Structures are given as C-alpha cells and as structure tokens.
Amino acid sequence: MTYKLWWTVGYVCTTEKEFKAAKHRLIPAVYEVLDDALRRANQVSRAGGVAWLLEGDDKTRLDRPGIERTVKKRGAELEVQVPGR
C-alpha cells in the first residue's frame, strides 16, 4: 500500500486553485503507512506549509480540510516518538 502526500512550504501555492494548476509539476512524498503520511502532514503544517492532498492505493483521498481535521483529531498519537524520552 502506498500513500502520496502533496505539500508545499512558502509561497509556491497559496490557494487551492494554484495547487491544482501546479500539481502536475509537484513531486509527492510517498509513504507505505497512512500514519506516516499524516505525521508528515502535521510536521509540514507546524513548519508553516500546507498539506494539500493525500491519496492512497486503497482509495483514501483527503483534501486540505480533511487532512487538517484528521491531524487535529489524531495529533497526539501522530507525534514523533523519540526513543529514550
């Protein structure tokens, strides 16, 4: 199973319309586990970026609001765990 996450940081895309126009030029980050993709989306958001779209082979499809709701709901369990802390 793979999950593709399209995200940007900075002023590459500031609106959904700009993202849709640029999507074909963006290279998605690919993850084997949904939680890893959501974890990265959370990190992107914290860094001031935008996670625009998450699509999986299993027909998972989350747009920006869907990603934000999911990360908000599951934020604590998606935190990166540092061994020994």
Secondary structure by P-SEA (a helix, b strand, c coil): cbbbbbbccccccccaaaaaaacccbbbbbbccaaaaaaaaaaaaaaccccccccccccccccaaaaaaaaaacccccccccccc
